[in-house]
Amino acid sequence: MTHPPTSLLVLRGEKAERRLWALLAALFALVAGVNVILAVSEAAWWQGALATLCLVVAVGCGRASRRARR
């Protein structure tokens, strides 16, 4: 049995894809910033490592945002 496509209230297209990648990059950068603050205040090395990982993901999302078709 074939189901009809789900109708979502999500914009489709290159411009919407760029915005989504940019939003993800901003969210990961925010999480990285919070983890840096926690790592410094609590002297927890693992939160610093998590902040670094989130920052790397944010940079990747930013690159994907710029690579999306304009």
C-alpha positions in Angstrom: 0.0 0.0 0.0 1.4 3.4 -1.0 0.9 6.3 1.3 0.5 9.9 0.1 3.4 12.2 0.8 3.2 13.9 4.2 2.4 17.6 4.0 4.7 19.4 6.3 4.8 23.2 7.0 8.4 23.2 5.9 9.7 25.3 3.0 11.6 23.5 0.3 14.3 24.8 -1.9 17.9 26.0 -1.9 17.2 29.1 0.1 15.3 27.2 2.8 18.2 24.7 2.9 20.7 27.4 3.4 18.7 28.9 6.2 18.3 25.5 7.9 22.1 24.9 7.8 22.7 28.4 9.1 20.2 27.8 12.0 21.9 24.5 12.9 25.3 26.2 12.9 24.0 28.9 15.2 22.5 26.4 17.6 25.6 24.3 17.7 27.7 27.5 18.3 25.3 28.4 21.2 25.7 25.0 22.7 29.4 25.2 22.4 29.5 28.6 24.1 27.4 27.3 27.0 29.7 24.3 27.4 32.8 26.6 27.4 31.3 28.6 30.2 30.5 25.4 32.2 33.9 24.0 31.5 35.7 27.1 32.8 33.4 27.5 35.9 33.5 23.8 36.9 37.0 22.9 35.6 35.5 19.9 33.7 37.7 18.8 30.9 34.9 16.7 29.3 32.7 19.8 28.9 35.6 21.5 27.1 35.9 18.5 24.8 32.2 18.6 24.1 32.4 22.4 23.4 35.2 21.7 20.9 33.1 19.0 19.2 30.1 21.2 19.0 32.2 24.0 17.5 33.5 21.6 14.9 30.0 20.6 14.0 28.9 24.3 13.9 31.8 25.1 11.4 30.7 22.1 9.3 27.1 23.3 9.3 28.3 26.8 8.3 30.3 25.4 5.4 27.3 23.3 4.3 25.2 26.5 4.4 27.6 28.3 2.1 27.9 25.3 -0.2 24.2 25.1 -0.8 23.1 26.3 -4.2 22.5 30.1 -4.2 
